[in-house]
């Protein structure tokens, strides 16, 4: 048998191991964190410190101070979802089940 054998190897239409898919928001978040770290090295303060300085600095325009305060509050406030579920009545099982009867095979036969 001369030539290459078609046995073994990767099967057609198959790729390697599955890759973790990253969303656009994850990529954007990573870029923002990298930019914030670069800013911290360059200016000697973190982005959070710069925003807080804008809030208390009297030379900064009032609208900018308000916007910085809103940004600071958004970053600190955790987005919470509250769901209050109370069950007031129980109608039994959602799936209709046959009525409970004794197994006919287990009955005692008299006679």
CNS distance restraints for C-alpha pairs under 8 A (distance, minus, plus):
assign (resid  10 and name CA) (resid  14 and name CA) 6.93 0.50 0.50
assign (resid  22 and name CA) (resid  26 and name CA) 6.20 0.50 0.50
assign (resid  22 and name CA) (resid  27 and name CA) 6.89 0.50 0.50
assign (resid  23 and name CA) (resid  27 and name CA) 6.49 0.50 0.50
assign (resid  24 and name CA) (resid  28 and name CA) 6.09 0.50 0.50
assign (resid  25 and name CA) (resid  29 and name CA) 5.95 0.50 0.50
assign (resid  26 and name CA) (resid  30 and name CA) 6.18 0.50 0.50
assign (resid  27 and name CA) (resid  31 and name CA) 6.34 0.50 0.50
assign (resid  28 and name CA) (resid  32 and name CA) 6.22 0.50 0.50
assign (resid  29 and name CA) (resid  33 and name CA) 6.23 0.50 0.50
assign (resid  30 and name CA) (resid  34 and name CA) 6.23 0.50 0.50
assign (resid  31 and name CA) (resid  35 and name CA) 6.14 0.50 0.50
assign (resid  32 and name CA) (resid  36 and name CA) 6.07 0.50 0.50
assign (resid  33 and name CA) (resid  37 and name CA) 6.19 0.50 0.50
assign (resid  34 and name CA) (resid  38 and name CA) 6.23 0.50 0.50
assign (resid  35 and name CA) (resid  39 and name CA) 6.11 0.50 0.50
assign (resid  36 and name CA) (resid  40 and name CA) 6.16 0.50 0.50
assign (resid  36 and name CA) (resid  46 and name CA) 6.98 0.50 0.50
assign (resid  36 and name CA) (resid  47 and name CA) 6.07 0.50 0.50
assign (resid  37 and name CA) (resid  41 and name CA) 6.36 0.50 0.50
assign (resid  37 and name CA) (resid  46 and name CA) 7.47 0.50 0.50
assign (resid  38 and name CA) (resid  42 and name CA) 6.19 0.50 0.50
assign (resid  39 and name CA) (resid  43 and name CA) 5.96 0.50 0.50
assign (resid  39 and name CA) (resid  44 and name CA) 7.79 0.50 0.50
assign (resid  39 and name CA) (resid  45 and name CA) 7.57 0.50 0.50
assign (resid  39 and name CA) (resid  46 and name CA) 6.93 0.50 0.50
assign (resid  39 and name CA) (resid  47 and name CA) 7.08 0.50 0.50
assign (resid  40 and name CA) (resid  44 and name CA) 5.22 0.50 0.50
assign (resid  40 and name CA) (resid  45 and name CA) 4.84 0.50 0.50
assign (resid  40 and name CA) (resid  46 and name CA) 4.62 0.50 0.50
assign (resid  40 and name CA) (resid  47 and name CA) 6.78 0.50 0.50
assign (resid  41 and name CA) (resid  45 and name CA) 7.37 0.50 0.50
assign (resid  45 and name CA) (resid  49 and name CA) 6.11 0.50 0.50
assign (resid  45 and name CA) (resid  50 and name CA) 6.81 0.50 0.50
assign (resid  46 and name CA) (resid  50 and name CA) 6.41 0.50 0.50
assign (resid  47 and name CA) (resid  51 and name CA) 6.24 0.50 0.50
assign (resid  48 and name CA) (resid  52 and name CA) 6.23 0.50 0.50
assign (resid  48 and name CA) (resid  72 and name CA) 7.85 0.50 0.50
assign (resid  49 and name CA) (resid  53 and name CA) 6.12 0.50 0.50
assign (resid  50 and name CA) (resid  54 and name CA) 6.32 0.50 0.50
assign (resid  51 and name CA) (resid  55 and name CA) 6.44 0.50 0.50
assign (resid  51 and name CA) (resid  68 and name CA) 5.98 0.50 0.50
assign (resid  51 and name CA) (resid  69 and name CA) 7.87 0.50 0.50
assign (resid  51 and name CA) (resid  72 and name CA) 7.29 0.50 0.50
assign (resid  52 and name CA) (resid  56 and name CA) 6.59 0.50 0.50
assign (resid  52 and name CA) (resid  68 and name CA) 7.61 0.50 0.50
assign (resid  52 and name CA) (resid  69 and name CA) 7.80 0.50 0.50
assign (resid  52 and name CA) (resid  72 and name CA) 7.77 0.50 0.50
assign (resid  53 and name CA) (resid  57 and name CA) 5.85 0.50 0.50
assign (resid  54 and name CA) (resid  60 and name CA) 6.50 0.50 0.50
assign (resid  54 and name CA) (resid  64 and name CA) 7.78 0.50 0.50
assign (resid  54 and name CA) (resid  65 and name CA) 5.99 0.50 0.50
assign (resid  54 and name CA) (resid  68 and name CA) 6.85 0.50 0.50
assign (resid  55 and name CA) (resid  65 and name CA) 4.76 0.50 0.50
assign (resid  55 and name CA) (resid  66 and name CA) 7.29 0.50 0.50
assign (resid  55 and name CA) (resid  68 and name CA) 6.14 0.50 0.50
assign (resid  55 and name CA) (resid  69 and name CA) 6.13 0.50 0.50
assign (resid  56 and name CA) (resid  65 and name CA) 7.66 0.50 0.50
assign (resid  60 and name CA) (resid  64 and name CA) 6.74 0.50 0.50
assign (resid  60 and name CA) (resid  65 and name CA) 6.59 0.50 0.50
assign (resid  61 and name CA) (resid  65 and name CA) 6.36 0.50 0.50
assign (resid  62 and name CA) (resid  66 and name CA) 6.20 0.50 0.50
assign (resid  63 and name CA) (resid  67 and name CA) 6.16 0.50 0.50
assign (resid  64 and name CA) (resid  68 and name CA) 6.07 0.50 0.50
assign (resid  65 and name CA) (resid  69 and name CA) 6.16 0.50 0.50
assign (resid  66 and name CA) (resid  70 and name CA) 6.22 0.50 0.50
assign (resid  67 and name CA) (resid  71 and name CA) 6.17 0.50 0.50
assign (resid  68 and name CA) (resid  72 and name CA) 6.12 0.50 0.50
assign (resid  69 and name CA) (resid  73 and name CA) 6.17 0.50 0.50
assign (resid  70 and name CA) (resid  74 and name CA) 6.11 0.50 0.50
assign (resid  71 and name CA) (resid  75 and name CA) 6.27 0.50 0.50
assign (resid  72 and name CA) (resid  76 and name CA) 6.43 0.50 0.50
assign (resid  73 and name CA) (resid  77 and name CA) 5.96 0.50 0.50
assign (resid  74 and name CA) (resid  78 and name CA) 7.94 0.50 0.50
assign (resid  93 and name CA) (resid  97 and name CA) 7.89 0.50 0.50
assign (resid 102 and name CA) (resid 106 and name CA) 7.56 0.50 0.50
assign (resid 102 and name CA) (resid 107 and name CA) 7.73 0.50 0.50
assign (resid 103 and name CA) (resid 107 and name CA) 7.02 0.50 0.50
